[in-house]
């Protein structure tokens, strides 16, 4: 069996095709057409140029990724994933540490993430890593489009 080696580095816009291809292999992954489009990810990286990360295999393929950003107060991790055949090699943990260090360098002291309840692999990872599952709040979402904004304003 060939050893699986990888490099962890800051994500750039050129990583999008490999990142998107990785996302398409992850079961139960929630992709949104606007935010997760090439343009949406490029906009996110422009706002957060140093904190997102990819893991790249020796052959140049993207085998892990995290979109990471902040609002000046709290960091957030989005789309944390590792290609199935590269799991359990420390990639997820190394990427999270990279993101945490990038956030800390920007003066951010708290980070959160959202994991779907049906994501058993992801939830097991976060629990093992010592992250705290919040039971004291509800998470709400609202899609910003003209019809929804108009309906809300009535």
Secondary structure, DSSP 8 states (H G I E B T S, - for coil): -----EEEEE--GGGHHHHHHHHTTSTT----TTTTSHHHHHHHHHHSTTT-EEEEETTS-EEEEEEEEE-SS-EEEEEEEE-GGGTTSSHHHHHHHHHHHHHHHTT---EEE---TT-HHHHHHHHHTT-----S--------SHHHHHHHH-
